[in-house]
């Protein structure tokens, strides 16, 4: 399926390409997208591999639900470059982060369903999903970026599963999840092999996945007298680092997603044995985003996936002109899940990210780096 975007300027055009498998309207419905930050391409390769496998499964009549894949969710960012460097994290027209500030549909949905919710949980879910579709349809679409957001919302808003595939700079696989989704989402964490599962009810930036998962627990709290289950598992899956693009790795990741989708009833097959869980979940408020105290050449002493102790050396910042180096140590014990990729880092930049088990003082509000 091809969805045209409004032209950013005369003589230009871009579009979304959507792959659909299974029957329109079938349940469960899964929506998977990649490269919302358009310079993060490992997920695009994973969905390419997954699409190949789903094509064969559909030909064999084994797709039981409806699956939508959007391998390139942000053609606007994908077209952005400066001096041969891809710049896909921010919209250069507005300097807004493509994965922040997604629409909050909960107030509009609450108004639409307040007098209509009943005692039947399944009927309530159907009612809310219909209201969500109406709210997504009503989003403004003036301009290319606004139209892109509305189209992506319309595709994902009524899905049972929403996976937004990203990557960090240099990283091991890790997940961002809404706290109420755990432990239900433990099979996703297990299959992806995530070394860190970072939980927060609200990350502070309203990223894409939260736009679809948080609606359900917020509505349940707004209407405690009505049965309203958590009807959407939405997550951000961080597939390692920007340079981790290899066919063999992507193929293994695609197979892991197939196992997850099979277990969730999207594919007509026996559920495979569940892979072991690599890491226990930790609060996003407990993640130490360790900043460089000075500028310098980063000489790392730890790698993503490694366990560190509080006070352990994680990096030297070398000043090649003065000859000295500043030590950077982890303030907490935990798992290193990401680190900087550039050789030169500047004072104030995050150089290492460590997932810790205890919320940190001052870690509240905007928990994600912009």
C-alpha positions as CSV (number, residue, x, y, z in Angstrom):
1,X,0.0,0.0,0.0
2,X,1.3,3.4,-1.0
3,X,0.3,6.5,1.0
4,X,1.1,9.9,-0.5
5,X,2.3,12.7,1.6
6,X,1.6,16.4,0.7
7,X,4.5,18.0,-1.2
8,X,6.9,20.0,1.0
9,X,7.6,22.2,-2.0
10,X,6.5,22.3,-5.7
11,X,8.2,19.6,-7.6
12,X,8.8,17.3,-4.6
13,X,6.8,14.3,-3.3
14,X,7.3,11.6,-0.7
15,X,5.2,8.6,0.3
16,X,4.8,5.9,2.9
17,X,5.1,2.2,1.8
18,X,3.0,-0.1,4.0
19,X,3.1,-3.9,3.7
20,X,-0.1,-5.7,4.9
21,X,-0.3,-9.4,5.7
22,X,-3.5,-11.3,6.6
23,X,-7.1,-10.1,6.5
24,X,-8.1,-6.5,7.0
25,X,-9.9,-6.2,10.4
26,X,-8.7,-9.6,11.6
27,X,-7.6,-10.0,15.2
28,X,-5.1,-9.8,16.6
29,X,-3.6,-6.9,14.8
30,X,0.1,-6.0,14.9
31,X,1.7,-2.9,13.7
32,X,5.5,-2.7,13.3
33,X,7.5,0.3,12.0
34,X,11.1,1.2,11.7
35,X,13.3,4.3,11.2
36,X,11.0,6.9,12.7
37,X,14.4,8.4,13.5
38,X,15.4,8.0,9.9
39,X,19.2,7.6,10.4
40,X,18.5,4.5,12.6
41,X,18.3,1.7,10.0
42,X,18.9,-1.6,11.8
43,X,15.1,-2.0,12.3
44,X,14.5,-1.3,8.6
45,X,16.6,-4.3,7.7
46,X,14.9,-6.4,10.4
47,X,11.5,-5.6,8.8
48,X,12.8,-6.3,5.4
49,X,13.7,-9.8,6.6
50,X,10.5,-10.2,8.4
51,X,8.5,-9.1,5.4
52,X,10.1,-11.8,3.3
53,X,9.2,-14.5,5.8
54,X,5.6,-13.2,6.2
55,X,5.1,-13.2,2.4
56,X,5.9,-16.9,2.4
57,X,3.7,-17.6,5.4
58,X,0.8,-15.7,3.8
59,X,1.1,-17.7,0.6
60,X,0.9,-20.8,2.8
61,X,-2.2,-19.5,4.5
62,X,-0.6,-19.2,8.0
63,X,-1.2,-15.5,8.8
64,X,-4.1,-15.7,11.3
65,X,-4.5,-12.0,12.2
66,X,-3.5,-8.7,10.5
67,X,0.1,-7.5,10.4
68,X,1.2,-4.2,9.1
69,X,4.9,-3.4,8.4
70,X,6.3,0.1,7.7
71,X,10.0,-0.4,7.1
72,X,10.6,3.3,6.5
73,X,8.3,5.2,8.7
74,X,9.9,8.6,8.1
75,X,10.7,9.4,4.5
76,X,11.0,13.1,5.5
77,X,14.0,12.4,7.8
78,X,15.5,9.9,5.4
79,X,15.9,12.6,2.8
80,X,17.7,14.9,5.1
81,X,21.5,15.1,4.9
82,X,24.3,17.6,5.4
83,X,27.7,17.2,4.0
84,X,27.2,13.5,3.3
85,X,25.9,12.9,6.8
86,X,22.3,11.6,7.4
87,X,20.3,13.7,9.8
88,X,17.1,11.8,10.6
89,X,16.5,12.4,14.3
90,X,15.1,15.9,14.0
91,X,12.9,17.6,11.5
92,X,15.2,20.3,10.1
93,X,12.2,22.5,9.2
94,X,11.2,22.8,12.9
95,X,14.1,21.2,14.8
96,X,11.5,18.9,16.5
97,X,12.4,15.3,17.4
98,X,10.5,13.0,15.1
99,X,9.8,10.7,18.1
100,X,8.6,13.2,20.6
101,X,5.3,15.0,21.1
102,X,3.0,12.5,19.6
103,X,-0.7,13.3,19.9
104,X,-2.5,12.6,23.2
105,X,-5.8,11.0,22.1
106,X,-7.0,10.0,25.5
107,X,-9.0,13.2,26.3
108,X,-10.9,13.1,23.1
109,X,-11.6,9.3,23.4
110,X,-12.7,9.8,27.0
111,X,-15.3,12.4,26.0
112,X,-16.5,10.1,23.2
113,X,-17.0,7.0,25.4
114,X,-18.0,8.4,28.8
115,X,-21.7,7.7,28.6
116,X,-21.3,4.5,26.5
117,X,-19.0,2.2,28.4
118,X,-20.8,-0.8,29.9
119,X,-20.1,-4.0,31.8
120,X,-18.8,-6.0,28.9
121,X,-15.0,-5.7,28.6
122,X,-14.8,-6.8,25.0
123,X,-17.5,-4.4,24.0
124,X,-15.7,-1.6,25.8
125,X,-12.5,-2.4,24.0
126,X,-14.3,-2.2,20.6
127,X,-15.9,1.1,21.6
128,X,-12.6,2.6,22.6
129,X,-10.9,1.4,19.5
130,X,-13.6,3.0,17.3
131,X,-13.2,6.3,19.2
132,X,-9.4,6.0,18.8
133,X,-9.8,5.6,15.0
134,X,-12.1,8.7,14.9
135,X,-9.7,10.7,17.0
136,X,-6.7,9.8,14.8
137,X,-8.8,10.6,11.7
138,X,-9.5,14.1,13.1
139,X,-5.8,15.0,13.7
140,X,-4.5,18.0,11.8
141,X,-2.7,17.2,8.6
142,X,-1.5,20.6,7.3
143,X,2.0,20.1,6.1
144,X,4.2,17.1,5.4
145,X,5.2,16.2,8.9
146,X,1.7,16.6,10.3
147,X,0.3,14.4,7.6
148,X,3.0,11.8,8.3
149,X,2.0,11.7,11.9
150,X,-1.7,11.4,11.2
151,X,-1.1,8.5,8.7
152,X,1.1,6.6,11.2
153,X,-1.4,7.1,14.0
154,X,-4.3,5.9,11.8
155,X,-2.3,2.7,10.9
156,X,-1.3,1.9,14.5
157,X,-4.1,3.3,16.7
158,X,-6.3,0.2,16.9
159,X,-3.6,-2.4,17.0
160,X,-3.2,-5.1,19.7
161,X,0.6,-4.8,19.3
162,X,2.7,-1.8,18.3
163,X,6.4,-2.1,17.9
164,X,8.5,0.9,17.1
165,X,12.0,-0.2,16.0
166,X,14.9,2.1,16.8
167,X,18.6,1.9,17.6
168,X,21.1,3.9,19.8
169,X,24.6,5.0,18.8
170,X,26.5,1.9,20.1
171,X,24.3,-0.4,22.1
172,X,23.0,-3.8,23.0
173,X,19.3,-4.6,22.4
174,X,17.1,-2.9,24.9
175,X,13.4,-2.1,25.3
176,X,11.4,0.9,26.5
177,X,8.0,-0.1,28.0
178,X,5.1,1.3,29.9
179,X,5.3,0.0,33.5
180,X,1.7,-1.4,33.4
181,X,2.7,-3.6,30.4
182,X,5.0,-5.7,32.6
183,X,5.1,-8.7,33.0
184,X,2.8,-9.3,30.1
185,X,5.5,-8.1,27.7
186,X,8.2,-10.4,29.1
187,X,7.9,-12.6,26.1
188,X,8.9,-9.7,23.9
189,X,11.9,-9.0,26.1
190,X,12.9,-12.7,26.1
191,X,12.6,-13.1,22.3
192,X,14.5,-10.0,21.4
193,X,17.3,-10.8,23.9
194,X,17.1,-7.4,25.5
195,X,19.9,-6.8,28.0
196,X,17.8,-4.0,29.6
197,X,14.1,-3.4,29.9
198,X,13.4,0.2,31.0
199,X,10.0,0.8,32.5
200,X,8.1,4.1,32.9
201,X,4.5,5.1,33.0
202,X,5.4,8.4,31.4
203,X,8.8,9.1,29.9
204,X,8.2,12.8,29.7
205,X,8.5,13.2,25.9
206,X,5.4,11.3,24.7
207,X,7.1,9.1,22.2
208,X,5.3,7.1,19.5
209,X,4.8,3.9,21.6
210,X,3.3,5.7,24.6
211,X,0.7,7.4,22.4
212,X,-1.0,4.0,22.0
213,X,-0.2,2.1,25.2
214,X,-0.8,4.7,27.8
215,X,-4.3,5.5,26.6
216,X,-5.6,2.2,28.0
217,X,-4.3,2.4,31.5
218,X,-5.3,6.0,31.8
219,X,-8.8,5.3,30.6
220,X,-9.0,2.3,33.1
221,X,-8.1,4.7,35.9
222,X,-10.6,7.3,34.7
223,X,-13.4,4.8,34.6
224,X,-12.6,2.3,37.4
225,X,-16.2,1.1,37.6
226,X,-16.0,-0.2,34.0
227,X,-14.0,-3.3,32.9
228,X,-11.4,-2.0,30.5
229,X,-8.3,-4.2,29.9
230,X,-4.9,-3.1,28.6
231,X,-5.7,-3.8,24.9
232,X,-2.4,-2.6,23.4
233,X,1.1,-3.8,24.0
234,X,3.3,-1.0,22.6
235,X,7.1,-0.9,22.9
236,X,10.2,0.8,21.6
237,X,12.7,-1.8,20.6
238,X,16.3,-0.6,20.3
239,X,18.2,-2.8,17.9
240,X,21.7,-2.2,19.0
241,X,23.7,0.7,17.3
242,X,23.5,2.6,14.1
243,X,26.3,0.7,12.5
244,X,24.9,-2.8,13.5
245,X,23.5,-3.5,10.0
246,X,24.2,-7.1,9.0
247,X,22.0,-9.6,7.2
248,X,22.7,-12.5,9.5
249,X,21.8,-10.4,12.6
250,X,18.7,-9.0,11.0
251,X,17.6,-12.5,10.0
252,X,17.9,-13.7,13.6
253,X,16.0,-10.7,14.8
254,X,13.2,-11.4,12.3
255,X,13.0,-15.0,13.4
256,X,12.7,-13.8,17.0
257,X,9.8,-11.5,16.0
258,X,8.1,-14.4,14.2
259,X,8.3,-16.4,17.4
260,X,6.8,-13.5,19.3
261,X,4.0,-13.0,16.8
262,X,3.2,-16.7,16.7
263,X,2.9,-16.8,20.5
264,X,0.6,-13.8,20.3
265,X,-1.8,-15.5,17.8
266,X,-0.8,-13.6,14.7
267,X,0.5,-16.7,12.9
268,X,-1.2,-20.1,12.6
269,X,1.4,-22.4,14.2
270,X,2.2,-24.0,17.6
271,X,3.9,-21.5,20.0
272,X,7.6,-22.2,20.1
273,X,9.5,-22.6,23.4
274,X,10.0,-19.3,25.0
275,X,13.6,-18.0,24.9
276,X,15.1,-17.3,28.3
277,X,14.8,-13.8,29.7
278,X,18.2,-12.1,29.7
279,X,17.5,-9.2,32.1
280,X,15.0,-8.2,34.7
281,X,13.1,-4.9,34.2
282,X,14.5,-1.8,35.8
283,X,12.9,1.7,36.2
284,X,13.8,4.2,33.5
285,X,14.2,6.6,36.4
286,X,17.1,4.4,37.5
287,X,19.0,4.7,34.3
288,X,22.2,6.8,34.7
289,X,22.8,8.9,31.6
290,X,26.4,9.6,32.3
291,X,27.6,12.9,30.8
292,X,31.1,13.9,29.8
293,X,32.5,16.4,32.3
294,X,34.9,17.7,29.7
295,X,35.4,17.4,26.0
296,X,37.9,14.9,24.7
297,X,38.5,11.6,22.8
298,X,36.4,8.9,24.3
299,X,38.5,5.8,25.2
300,X,35.9,3.3,26.6
301,X,36.7,0.6,29.1
302,X,33.2,-1.0,29.0
303,X,31.1,-2.3,26.2
304,X,27.3,-2.5,25.8
305,X,25.8,-5.5,27.6
306,X,28.5,-5.4,30.3
307,X,27.7,-5.3,34.0
308,X,29.4,-2.6,36.0
309,X,29.8,-1.8,39.7
310,X,29.2,1.6,41.3
311,X,32.3,3.6,40.9
312,X,33.7,1.5,38.1
313,X,35.7,3.3,35.4
314,X,33.7,3.4,32.1
315,X,35.7,5.8,30.0
316,X,38.7,8.0,29.7
317,X,38.3,11.4,28.0
318,X,41.7,12.2,26.5
319,X,42.9,15.7,25.7
320,X,45.4,15.0,22.9
321,X,46.9,18.5,23.1
322,X,47.5,18.7,26.8
323,X,48.1,15.0,27.2
324,X,45.9,14.4,30.2
325,X,42.8,12.2,30.5
326,X,39.8,12.6,32.7
327,X,38.3,9.5,34.2
328,X,34.5,8.9,33.9
329,X,33.0,6.4,36.4
330,X,29.6,4.9,36.7
331,X,27.6,6.4,39.7
332,X,25.6,3.2,40.0
333,X,25.8,-0.6,39.5
334,X,23.9,-1.9,36.5
335,X,24.0,-2.9,32.9
336,X,25.7,-0.8,30.2
337,X,23.1,-0.7,27.5
338,X,24.5,2.1,25.3
339,X,27.4,4.4,24.8
340,X,28.5,7.2,22.5
341,X,29.7,6.4,19.0
342,X,31.8,9.4,18.0
343,X,35.5,9.4,18.9
344,X,35.2,13.1,20.0
345,X,32.6,13.9,22.6
346,X,31.9,17.3,24.0
347,X,31.3,18.3,27.6
348,X,27.7,17.6,28.6
349,X,27.1,14.8,26.0
350,X,26.0,11.4,27.2
351,X,28.8,9.0,26.9
352,X,27.5,5.9,28.7
353,X,24.0,4.7,29.7
354,X,23.6,2.3,32.6
355,X,20.4,0.6,33.6
356,X,20.1,0.6,37.4
357,X,17.6,-1.1,39.7
358,X,16.8,2.0,41.9
359,X,15.3,5.4,40.8
360,X,17.9,8.1,41.0
361,X,17.5,11.4,42.7
362,X,16.6,14.1,40.2
363,X,15.6,11.6,37.5
364,X,12.0,12.7,36.7
365,X,10.2,14.6,34.1
366,X,11.8,14.1,30.7
367,X,13.6,10.8,31.2
368,X,14.6,10.3,27.5
369,X,17.4,12.2,25.9
370,X,16.0,14.6,23.3
